[in-house]
Amino acid sequence: METLSGKIKKQTVISISIIFGYILILMIPIARNAFTQLNSDHAYLMGFINFTILSTLGEIITLRTKHRQWVILAGLKYKILLWGSIGVVVTFAFQLFAGGVAYLFATGAIDMAGNKFLLAFVTSVSMNALFSPTFMLFHEVSAACIEQRAIGGTMTVKAVSQKIHWETFISFVILKTIPFFWIPAHTLVFLLPEEYRIIGAAILSFVLGLILSIKIRAPSI
C-alpha cells in the first residue's frame, strides 16, 4: 500500500511534469499545431481535459503554498470531475457570448464593427457580468459539497452553506476578481484565435490559483 509520503512525492513529480509538458507543447511548432487543431476540432473534449489538468494543478499548488508543503487534495477524483465539467461549461459560455456579441456588432446593434479590441472587451464584460457570478457560486457550492463529503459530514443545505466563506466570496471573488482580473484577462483571451481561447482560459484559472496562493501567504497589513 502506498504511503502518504509516496503519494506526495508522486504528486510533486506529476505537477512539475504537467507544467513542463504544456510548456514544451506550446514551444514546439509541430506539437503546438497538433494541439491547437485538437482544440479546434474537439472543443468540448479539450475544454474538459485542459481544465481538468491545469485547474486541478492550480488548486494543488495553491494548497502547497498555503500549507508550505505538498498535501493530498481532499476529494481529488470529485475535484477532477468538477473542473472537467467546468471546462465544458466555460467552452459553451465562450462560444455563446463570443457569437452573440459578434452578431450584435455585425448587425449594427453595436455600431463598432471592425474594432477587435472593443469586441473582445464587450464580450468579456458581458460574459463576466451575466454568467460569471452564477457560475462562481456553482463552483463554490460544488467544492463545498466535495469537501463536506471528504470529511464524512452531512450534505444538508445548511452544512454546505456553512463551508462557504460568504463575505470573502462576495467582497473578493465577485467584487474584486471579476472587474480587476477576469474582465481584463478574458479581454486578452477573446483577442486570441478561437482555437487558443479555452486553453487560455484554463491557464488563467491556473494563474489565478497562484495569485490567490500569494494572497494567502501575504502577511496582514
KEVEX-553799 format. One record per residue: residue in three letters; x, y, z of N, C-alpha, C, O, CB in turn. Coordinates in steps of 0.2 Angstrom, whole numbers, always signed. Glycine has a CB too. Example, Ala and Ser with C-alpha at 12.3 -4.5 7.8 and 13.67 -1.06 7.14 Angstrom:
<rs>
   aa    nc1    nc2    nc3   cac1   cac2   cac3    cc1    cc2    cc3    oc1    oc2    oc3   cbc1   cbc2   cbc3
  ALA    +66    -28    +39    +62    -22    +39    +66    -16    +39    +71    -17    +42    +57    -22    +45
  SER    +64    -11    +35    +68     -5    +36    +64     +0    +39    +67     +6    +40    +70     -3    +29
</rs>
This chain:
<rs>
   aa    nc1    nc2    nc3   cac1   cac2   cac3    cc1    cc2    cc3    oc1    oc2    oc3   cbc1   cbc2   cbc3
  MET     +4     -6     +0     +0     +0     +0     +4     +6     +0     +9     +7     +4     -5     +0     +6
  GLU     +3    +11     -4     +7    +17     -5     +6    +22     +1     +1    +23     +4     +5    +21    -11
  THR    +12    +24     +4    +12    +28    +10    +10    +35     +8    +10    +37     +2    +19    +28    +13
  LEU     +9    +39    +13     +7    +46    +12    +13    +50     +9    +12    +54     +4     +5    +50    +18
  SER    +19    +49    +11    +25    +52     +8    +26    +50     +1    +28    +54     -3    +31    +49    +12
  GLY    +24    +44     -1    +25    +42     -8    +20    +45    -12    +22    +47    -18    +24    +34     -8
  LYS    +14    +46    -10     +9    +50    -13    +11    +57    -15    +10    +60    -20     +2    +49    -10
  ILE    +14    +60     -9    +16    +67    -10    +21    +68    -15    +21    +72    -19    +18    +70     -3
  LYS    +26    +63    -15    +32    +63    -20    +29    +63    -27    +31    +66    -31    +37    +58    -18
  LYS    +24    +58    -27    +21    +57    -34    +18    +63    -37    +18    +65    -42    +17    +51    -34
  GLN    +14    +66    -32    +11    +72    -34    +15    +78    -36    +14    +81    -41     +6    +75    -28
  THR    +21    +78    -33    +26    +83    -34    +29    +82    -42    +29    +87    -46    +32    +83    -29
  VAL    +31    +76    -43    +33    +74    -49    +28    +75    -55    +30    +78    -60    +35    +67    -50
  ILE    +22    +73    -54    +16    +74    -59    +15    +82    -60    +15    +84    -66    +10    +71    -56
  SER    +15    +86    -55    +14    +93    -55    +19    +96    -60    +18   +100    -64    +14    +96    -49
  ILE    +26    +95    -58    +31    +98    -62    +31    +95    -69    +32    +99    -74    +38    +96    -59
  SER    +29    +89    -70    +29    +86    -77    +24    +89    -81    +25    +90    -87    +28    +78    -77
  ILE    +18    +90    -78    +12    +94    -82    +14   +101    -84    +13   +102    -90     +6    +94    -77
  ILE    +17   +104    -80    +19   +111    -81    +24   +111    -87    +23   +115    -92    +23   +115    -75
  PHE    +29   +107    -87    +34   +107    -92    +31   +104    -98    +33   +106   -104    +40   +103    -90
  GLY    +27    +99    -98    +23    +96   -103    +20   +101   -107    +20   +102   -114    +19    +91   -101
  TYR    +16   +106   -104    +12   +111   -108    +17   +116   -111    +16   +119   -116     +7   +115   -103
  ILE    +22   +118   -107    +27   +122   -110    +30   +120   -116    +31   +123   -121    +33   +124   -105
  LEU    +32   +113   -116    +35   +110   -122    +30   +110   -128    +32   +111   -134    +37   +103   -121
  ILE    +24   +108   -126    +19   +108   -132    +18   +115   -135    +17   +115   -141    +12   +106   -129
  LEU    +18   +120   -131    +17   +127   -134    +23   +130   -137    +23   +134   -141    +14   +132   -128
  MET    +29   +127   -135    +35   +129   -138    +37   +126   -145    +40   +129   -149    +41   +128   -133
  ILE    +35   +119   -146    +37   +116   -151    +32   +116   -157    +26   +115   -156    +38   +108   -150
  PRO    +33   +119   -163    +28   +121   -168    +24   +115   -170    +18   +116   -170    +32   +123   -174
  ILE    +27   +109   -171    +23   +104   -173    +18   +101   -168    +12    +99   -169    +27    +98   -176
  ALA    +20   +101   -162    +16    +99   -156    +11   +105   -155     +5   +103   -154    +20    +98   -150
  ARG    +13   +111   -155     +8   +117   -154     +2   +116   -160     -4   +117   -158    +11   +123   -155
  ASN     +4   +115   -166     -1   +115   -171     -6   +109   -170    -12   +110   -171     +3   +114   -178
  ALA     -3   +103   -168     -7    +97   -167    -12    +99   -161    -18    +97   -161     -3    +91   -166
  PHE     -9   +102   -156    -13   +104   -150    -19   +109   -152    -25   +108   -149     -9   +107   -145
  THR    -17   +114   -155    -22   +119   -157    -28   +116   -162    -34   +118   -161    -19   +125   -160
  GLN    -26   +111   -166    -30   +108   -170    -35   +104   -166    -41   +104   -168    -27   +103   -176
  LEU    -33   +100   -161    -37    +96   -157    -42   +101   -153    -48    +99   -153    -33    +93   -152
  ASN    -39   +107   -151    -44   +112   -148    -49   +114   -152    -55   +115   -150    -40   +117   -145
  SER    -48   +115   -159    -52   +117   -163    -57   +112   -165    -63   +113   -166    -49   +120   -170
  ASP    -55   +106   -166    -59   +100   -169    -64    +97   -163    -69    +95   -164    -55    +95   -172
  HIS    -61    +97   -157    -64    +94   -152    -65    +99   -146    -62    +97   -140    -61    +87   -150
  ALA    -68   +104   -146    -68   +110   -142    -70   +108   -135    -67   +109   -130    -72   +116   -144
  TYR    -76   +104   -134    -78   +102   -128    -74    +97   -124    -73    +97   -118    -86   +100   -128
  LEU    -72    +92   -128    -67    +87   -125    -61    +90   -123    -59    +89   -117    -66    +81   -130
  MET    -58    +94   -127    -52    +98   -125    -53   +103   -119    -48   +104   -115    -48   +101   -131
  GLY    -59   +106   -119    -61   +110   -113    -61   +106   -107    -58   +108   -102    -67   +113   -114
  PHE    -64   +100   -107    -64    +96   -101    -57    +94    -99    -55    +94    -93    -68    +89   -103
  ILE    -52    +92   -104    -46    +89   -102    -41    +95   -100    -38    +94    -95    -42    +86   -108
  ASN    -41   +101   -103    -37   +106   -101    -39   +109    -94    -34   +110    -90    -37   +112   -106
  PHE    -45   +110    -93    -47   +112    -86    -46   +107    -81    -44   +109    -75    -55   +114    -86
  THR    -47   +101    -82    -46    +95    -78    -38    +96    -75    -37    +95    -69    -47    +89    -81
  ILE    -34    +96    -80    -27    +96    -79    -24   +103    -75    -21   +103    -70    -23    +95    -85
  LEU    -25   +108    -79    -22   +115    -76    -26   +117    -70    -23   +120    -66    -23   +120    -82
  SER    -33   +117    -70    -36   +120    -64    -35   +116    -58    -34   +118    -52    -44   +120    -66
  THR    -35   +109    -59    -34   +105    -53    -27   +106    -51    -25   +106    -45    -35    +97    -55
  LEU    -22   +106    -55    -15   +108    -53    -14   +115    -50    -11   +115    -45    -10   +108    -60
  GLY    -18   +120    -52    -18   +126    -49    -20   +126    -42    -18   +129    -37    -22   +131    -53
  GLU    -26   +122    -41    -28   +121    -34    -23   +117    -29    -23   +119    -24    -35   +117    -34
  ILE    -20   +112    -32    -15   +109    -28     -9   +113    -26     -7   +113    -21    -12   +103    -32
  ILE     -7   +117    -31     -1   +122    -30     -3   +127    -25     +1   +129    -20     +1   +125    -36
  THR    -10   +129    -25    -12   +134    -20    -12   +131    -13    -10   +135     -8    -19   +136    -22
  LEU    -14   +125    -12    -13   +122     -6     -6   +121     -4     -5   +121     +2    -17   +115     -6
  ARG     -2   +119     -8     +5   +119     -7     +8   +125     -4    +12   +125     +1     +9   +117    -13
  THR     +6   +131     -7     +8   +137     -4     +5   +139     +2     +9   +141     +7     +7   +143     -9
  LYS     -1   +137     +3     -5   +139     +9     -2   +135    +15     -1   +138    +21    -12   +137     +9
  HIS     -1   +128    +14     +2   +124    +20     +9   +124    +20    +12   +120    +25     -1   +117    +19
  ARG    +13   +126    +15    +20   +126    +14    +23   +119    +14    +29   +118    +16    +23   +130    +21
  GLN    +19   +115    +11    +21   +108    +10    +16   +105     +5    +10   +107     +5    +22   +104    +16
  TRP    +18   +100     +2    +13    +96     -3     +8    +92     +1    +10    +89     +6    +16    +91     -8
  VAL     +1    +93     +0     -4    +90     +3     -8    +86     -2     -8    +88     -8     -8    +94     +8
  ILE    -12    +81     +0    -16    +77     -4    -23    +81     -5    -26    +83     +1    -18    +70     -2
  LEU    -25    +83    -11    -31    +87    -12    -37    +82    -10    -38    +77    -12    -32    +89    -19
  ALA    -41    +85     -5    -47    +81     -2    -52    +80     -8    -54    +85    -12    -50    +85     +4
  GLY    -55    +74     -9    -60    +73    -14    -57    +74    -21    -60    +77    -25    -65    +77    -13
  LEU    -51    +72    -22    -47    +73    -28    -51    +71    -34    -52    +74    -39    -40    +70    -28
  LYS    -54    +65    -34    -57    +62    -40    -63    +66    -42    -65    +67    -48    -59    +55    -39
  TYR    -67    +69    -36    -73    +73    -37    -71    +80    -40    -74    +83    -44    -77    +73    -31
  LYS    -65    +82    -37    -62    +89    -40    -60    +89    -47    -62    +93    -51    -56    +91    -35
  ILE    -58    +83    -49    -56    +82    -56    -62    +82    -60    -62    +86    -66    -52    +75    -57
  LEU    -67    +79    -58    -74    +79    -62    -77    +86    -62    -79    +88    -67    -78    +74    -59
  LEU    -76    +89    -57    -79    +96    -56    -76   +101    -61    -79   +104    -65    -79    +99    -49
  TRP    -69   +101    -61    -65   +105    -65    -66   +103    -73    -66   +108    -77    -58   +105    -64
  GLY    -67    +97    -74    -68    +95    -81    -75    +97    -83    -76   +100    -89    -68    +87    -82
  SER    -80    +97    -79    -86    +99    -81    -86   +107    -82    -90   +109    -86    -91    +97    -75
  ILE    -83   +110    -77    -82   +117    -78    -79   +119    -85    -81   +124    -88    -77   +120    -72
  GLY    -74   +115    -87    -71   +116    -94    -76   +116    -99    -76   +120   -104    -66   +111    -95
  VAL    -81   +111    -99    -86   +110   -104    -91   +116   -104    -92   +119   -109    -90   +104   -103
  VAL    -93   +118    -98    -97   +124    -97    -94   +131    -99    -97   +135   -103   -100   +125    -90
  VAL    -88   +132    -98    -84   +138   -100    -83   +138   -107    -84   +143   -111    -77   +138    -96
  THR    -82   +132   -110    -82   +132   -118    -88   +134   -121    -88   +138   -126    -80   +124   -120
  PHE    -94   +131   -118   -100   +133   -121   -101   +141   -120   -104   +144   -124   -106   +130   -117
  ALA   -100   +144   -114   -100   +151   -112    -96   +155   -117    -99   +160   -119    -99   +152   -105
  PHE    -90   +153   -118    -86   +157   -123    -89   +157   -130    -89   +162   -133    -79   +153   -123
  GLN    -91   +151   -132    -94   +151   -139   -101   +155   -139   -102   +159   -144    -96   +144   -141
  LEU   -105   +155   -134   -111   +158   -133   -110   +166   -133   -113   +169   -137   -115   +156   -127
  PHE   -106   +168   -129   -105   +176   -128   -101   +179   -134   -102   +184   -137   -102   +177   -122
  ALA    -96   +175   -137    -92   +177   -142    -96   +178   -148    -96   +183   -152    -86   +173   -144
  GLY   -101   +173   -150   -105   +173   -155   -110   +178   -155   -112   +181   -160   -108   +166   -156
  GLY   -113   +179   -149   -119   +183   -148   -116   +191   -148   -120   +195   -152   -122   +183   -141
  VAL   -111   +192   -145   -108   +199   -146   -106   +201   -153   -107   +206   -156   -103   +200   -141
  ALA   -103   +196   -156   -101   +197   -163   -107   +198   -168   -106   +202   -172    -97   +191   -166
  TYR   -112   +194   -166   -118   +195   -170   -121   +203   -169   -123   +206   -174   -124   +190   -168
  LEU   -121   +205   -163   -123   +212   -162   -119   +217   -166   -121   +222   -168   -123   +213   -154
  PHE   -112   +216   -166   -108   +220   -169   -109   +220   -177   -110   +225   -180   -100   +218   -168
  ALA   -110   +214   -179   -111   +213   -187   -118   +216   -189   -118   +218   -195   -111   +205   -188
  THR   -123   +216   -185   -129   +218   -187   -130   +226   -186   -135   +228   -187   -135   +214   -184
  GLY   -125   +229   -183   -126   +236   -181   -129   +238   -175   -130   +244   -173   -129   +239   -187
  ALA   -131   +233   -171   -134   +234   -164   -129   +238   -160   -131   +242   -156   -137   +228   -161
  ILE   -123   +236   -161   -117   +239   -158   -113   +242   -163   -109   +238   -167   -113   +235   -152
  ASP   -113   +248   -165   -110   +251   -171   -103   +252   -170   -100   +258   -170   -113   +257   -173
  MET    -99   +246   -169    -92   +247   -169    -88   +241   -173    -83   +238   -171    -90   +247   -161
  ALA    -91   +239   -178    -89   +234   -182    -81   +235   -184    -80   +241   -186    -93   +232   -188
  GLY    -77   +230   -184    -70   +230   -186    -66   +232   -180    -60   +232   -181    -70   +236   -191
  ASN    -68   +234   -174    -64   +236   -168    -63   +229   -164    -68   +228   -160    -67   +241   -164
  LYS    -58   +226   -165    -57   +219   -162    -56   +220   -155    -59   +216   -151    -51   +216   -165
  PHE    -53   +225   -152    -52   +226   -145    -59   +227   -142    -60   +224   -137    -47   +232   -144
  LEU    -63   +232   -145    -69   +233   -142    -74   +227   -142    -77   +226   -137    -72   +239   -145
  LEU    -73   +223   -147    -77   +217   -147    -75   +212   -142    -79   +209   -138    -76   +214   -154
  ALA    -69   +211   -141    -66   +207   -136    -68   +210   -129    -70   +206   -124    -58   +206   -136
  PHE    -68   +216   -128    -69   +219   -121    -77   +219   -120    -78   +217   -114    -67   +227   -121
  VAL    -81   +220   -124    -88   +219   -123    -90   +212   -122    -94   +211   -118    -92   +222   -129
  THR    -87   +208   -126    -88   +200   -125    -86   +198   -117    -90   +195   -114    -84   +196   -130
  SER    -80   +201   -115    -78   +199   -109    -83   +202   -103    -84   +198    -98    -71   +202   -108
  VAL    -84   +208   -104    -89   +211    -99    -96   +208    -99    -98   +207    -93    -90   +219   -101
  SER    -98   +206   -105   -105   +203   -105   -105   +196   -101   -109   +195    -97   -107   +202   -112
  MET   -100   +192   -103    -99   +186   -100    -98   +186    -92   -101   +182    -89    -93   +182   -103
  ASN    -94   +190    -90    -92   +191    -83    -97   +194    -79    -98   +193    -73    -86   +195    -82
  ALA   -101   +198    -82   -107   +201    -79   -113   +197    -78   -116   +197    -73   -109   +208    -82
  LEU   -115   +193    -84   -121   +189    -84   -120   +182    -82   -125   +179    -80   -123   +190    -91
  PHE   -114   +179    -83   -113   +172    -82   -108   +171    -76   -110   +166    -72   -109   +170    -88
  SER   -103   +174    -75    -98   +173    -70   -100   +172    -63    -99   +167    -59    -92   +178    -70
  PRO   -105   +177    -60   -107   +177    -53   -110   +170    -52   -109   +167    -47   -111   +182    -51
  THR   -115   +168    -56   -119   +162    -55   -114   +156    -56   -115   +151    -52   -125   +162    -60
  PHE   -110   +156    -61   -105   +151    -62   -101   +150    -56    -99   +144    -54   -101   +152    -68
  MET    -98   +156    -53    -94   +155    -47    -97   +153    -41    -94   +149    -37    -91   +162    -46
  LEU   -103   +154    -40   -107   +152    -35   -108   +144    -36   -108   +141    -31   -114   +155    -34
  PHE   -109   +142    -42   -110   +135    -43   -103   +131    -41   -104   +126    -38   -112   +133    -50
  HIS    -98   +134    -43    -91   +131    -41    -90   +131    -33    -88   +126    -31    -86   +135    -44
  GLU    -92   +136    -30    -91   +137    -23    -95   +131    -19    -93   +128    -15    -93   +144    -20
  VAL   -102   +131    -21   -106   +126    -18   -104   +119    -20   -104   +114    -15   -114   +127    -21
  SER   -102   +117    -26    -99   +111    -28    -93   +109    -24    -92   +103    -22    -98   +111    -35
  ALA    -88   +114    -23    -82   +112    -20    -84   +111    -12    -81   +107     -9    -77   +118    -20
  ALA    -89   +115    -10    -91   +114     -3    -94   +107     -2    -92   +104     +4    -96   +119     +0
  CYS    -98   +105     -6   -101    +98     -6    -95    +93     -6    -96    +88     -2   -105    +97    -12
  ILE    -90    +94    -10    -85    +89    -11    -81    +89     -4    -79    +83     -2    -80    +91    -17
  GLU    -79    +94     -1    -76    +95     +5    -80    +92    +11    -77    +88    +15    -74   +102     +7
  GLN    -86    +93    +11    -91    +90    +16    -91    +82    +15    -91    +79    +20    -98    +93    +15
  ARG    -91    +80     +9    -91    +73     +8    -84    +70    +10    -84    +64    +13    -92    +71     +1
  ALA    -79    +73     +9    -72    +71    +10    -71    +70    +18    -68    +65    +20    -67    +75     +8
  ILE    -74    +74    +22    -74    +73    +29    -79    +69    +32    -80    +68    +38    -74    +80    +32
  GLY    -84    +66    +28    -89    +62    +31    -95    +66    +34    -98    +63    +38    -86    +57    +35
  GLY    -95    +73    +32   -100    +77    +35   -107    +76    +32   -108    +73    +27    -98    +84    +35
  THR   -112    +79    +34   -119    +79    +32   -119    +83    +25   -115    +88    +25   -124    +81    +37
  MET   -124    +82    +21   -124    +85    +14   -131    +90    +14   -134    +90     +9   -124    +80     +9
  THR   -132    +92    +20   -138    +97    +20   -136   +104    +17   -131   +105    +17   -141    +97    +27
  VAL   -142   +108    +16   -140   +114    +13   -137   +119    +18   -132   +122    +17   -147   +118    +11
  LYS   -139   +118    +25   -136   +122    +30   -128   +120    +31   -124   +124    +32   -140   +121    +37
  ALA   -127   +114    +31   -120   +111    +32   -115   +114    +26   -110   +116    +27   -120   +104    +32
  VAL   -118   +113    +20   -114   +115    +14   -113   +123    +14   -108   +125    +13   -117   +113     +8
  SER   -118   +126    +16   -118   +134    +16   -113   +136    +21   -110   +141    +20   -125   +137    +18
  GLN   -112   +133    +27   -108   +135    +32   -100   +134    +30    -96   +136    +33   -109   +131    +38
  LYS    -99   +130    +25    -92   +128    +22    -90   +134    +18    -84   +135    +17    -92   +122    +18
  ILE    -95   +138    +15    -93   +144    +11    -92   +150    +15    -96   +152    +19    -98   +145     +6
  HIS    -86   +154    +13    -85   +160    +17    -88   +165    +13    -85   +168     +8    -77   +161    +17
  TRP    -94   +167    +14    -98   +171    +10    -96   +178    +10    -96   +181     +4   -105   +171    +13
  GLU    -93   +181    +15    -90   +188    +15    -84   +188    +10    -84   +193     +6    -88   +190    +22
  THR    -80   +183    +10    -74   +183     +5    -77   +182     -2    -74   +185     -6    -69   +178     +7
  PHE    -82   +178     -2    -84   +176     -9    -87   +182    -12    -86   +184    -18    -90   +171     -9
  ILE    -91   +186     -9    -94   +192    -12    -89   +198    -12    -89   +201    -18   -100   +194     -7
  SER    -85   +199     -7    -81   +205     -7    -75   +204    -11    -72   +209    -14    -79   +207     +0
  PHE    -72   +198    -12    -66   +197    -15    -67   +194    -22    -66   +196    -27    -61   +193    -11
  VAL    -70   +188    -22    -71   +184    -28    -76   +188    -33    -74   +188    -39    -74   +177    -26
  ILE    -81   +190    -31    -86   +193    -35    -84   +201    -37    -83   +203    -42    -93   +193    -32
  LEU    -83   +205    -31    -82   +212    -32    -75   +214    -34    -74   +220    -36    -84   +215    -26
  LYS    -70   +209    -33    -63   +211    -35    -60   +207    -41    -57   +210    -45    -58   +210    -29
  THR    -61   +200    -40    -58   +196    -46    -61   +197    -53    -58   +197    -58    -58   +189    -44
  ILE    -68   +198    -52    -71   +199    -59    -69   +206    -62    -67   +206    -68    -79   +199    -58
  PRO    -70   +212    -59    -68   +218    -63    -60   +219    -64    -58   +221    -69    -71   +224    -59
  PHE    -56   +217    -59    -49   +218    -59    -45   +212    -62    -39   +214    -64    -47   +220    -52
  PHE    -48   +206    -62    -44   +201    -65    -47   +198    -71    -44   +198    -77    -42   +195    -60
  TRP    -53   +195    -70    -56   +191    -76    -58   +196    -82    -57   +193    -87    -63   +188    -73
  ILE    -61   +202    -81    -63   +206    -87    -57   +207    -91    -57   +206    -97    -67   +212    -84
  PRO    -52   +210    -88    -46   +212    -92    -42   +205    -95    -40   +205   -101    -40   +215    -88
  ALA    -42   +200    -91    -39   +194    -93    -43   +191    -99    -40   +189   -104    -38   +189    -88
  HIS    -49   +190    -98    -54   +187   -103    -54   +192   -110    -55   +189   -115    -61   +186   -101
  THR    -53   +198   -109    -52   +203   -115    -47   +201   -119    -47   +200   -125    -52   +210   -113
  LEU    -41   +199   -116    -35   +197   -119    -36   +190   -123    -34   +189   -128    -29   +196   -115
  VAL    -40   +186   -119    -41   +179   -122    -46   +179   -128    -45   +176   -133    -45   +175   -116
  PHE    -51   +184   -128    -55   +185   -133    -52   +188   -139    -55   +188   -145    -61   +189   -131
  LEU    -46   +191   -138    -42   +193   -144    -38   +188   -148    -36   +189   -153    -37   +199   -142
  LEU    -38   +182   -144    -34   +176   -147    -38   +173   -152    -44   +173   -152    -32   +171   -142
  PRO    -35   +169   -157    -39   +165   -162    -43   +160   -157    -41   +158   -152    -34   +161   -166
  GLU    -49   +158   -160    -54   +154   -156    -51   +147   -154    -52   +145   -148    -60   +152   -161
  GLU    -46   +144   -157    -43   +138   -155    -39   +138   -149    -37   +133   -146    -40   +135   -161
  TYR    -37   +145   -147    -32   +146   -142    -36   +148   -135    -33   +148   -130    -27   +151   -143
  ARG    -43   +149   -136    -46   +153   -131    -47   +148   -125    -46   +151   -119    -53   +155   -133
  ILE    -49   +142   -126    -51   +138   -120    -44   +136   -116    -44   +136   -110    -54   +132   -122
  ILE    -39   +135   -120    -33   +134   -116    -30   +140   -113    -28   +140   -107    -27   +131   -121
  GLY    -32   +146   -116    -30   +152   -112    -34   +153   -106    -32   +155   -101    -32   +158   -117
  ALA    -41   +151   -106    -45   +152   -100    -43   +147    -95    -43   +149    -89    -52   +150   -102
  ALA    -40   +141    -97    -38   +136    -92    -32   +138    -89    -31   +138    -83    -37   +129    -95
  ILE    -27   +141    -93    -21   +144    -90    -22   +150    -85    -19   +150    -80    -16   +147    -96
  LEU    -27   +154    -87    -29   +159    -82    -32   +157    -75    -30   +159    -70    -35   +164    -85
  SER    -36   +151    -76    -38   +148    -69    -32   +146    -65    -32   +146    -59    -43   +143    -70
  PHE    -27   +143    -69    -21   +141    -65    -17   +147    -62    -15   +147    -57    -16   +137    -70
  VAL    -17   +152    -66    -13   +159    -64    -17   +162    -58    -14   +164    -53    -13   +164    -70
  LEU    -24   +162    -58    -27   +164    -53    -26   +161    -46    -26   +163    -41    -35   +164    -54
  GLY    -25   +154    -47    -24   +150    -41    -17   +152    -38    -16   +152    -32    -23   +142    -43
  LEU    -12   +154    -42     -6   +156    -40     -6   +163    -36     -3   +164    -31     +0   +156    -46
  ILE    -10   +167    -39    -12   +174    -36    -15   +173    -30    -13   +176    -25    -16   +178    -41
  LEU    -20   +169    -29    -23   +168    -23    -18   +165    -18    -19   +166    -12    -29   +163    -24
  SER    -14   +160    -20     -9   +157    -15     -4   +163    -12     -2   +162     -7     -5   +152    -19
  ILE     -3   +168    -17     +2   +173    -14     -2   +177     -9     +0   +179     -4     +4   +178    -20
  LYS     -9   +178    -10    -13   +182     -6    -13   +179     +1    -13   +182     +6    -20   +183     -9
  ILE    -14   +172     +0    -14   +168     +7     -8   +169    +11     -9   +169    +17    -16   +161     +5
  ARG     -2   +169     +8     +4   +169    +11     +6   +176    +14    +10   +177    +18    +10   +166     +7
  ALA     +3   +181    +10     +5   +188    +12     +2   +190    +19     -3   +189    +21     +1   +193     +7
  PRO     +7   +193    +23     +5   +195    +30     +0   +201    +30     +0   +205    +25    +11   +197    +34
  SER     -4   +201    +35     -9   +206    +36     -6   +213    +37     -1   +213    +41    -14   +205    +41
  ILE     -8   +218    +34     -5   +225    +35    -10   +229    +39     -8   +235    +40     -4   +228    +28
</rs>
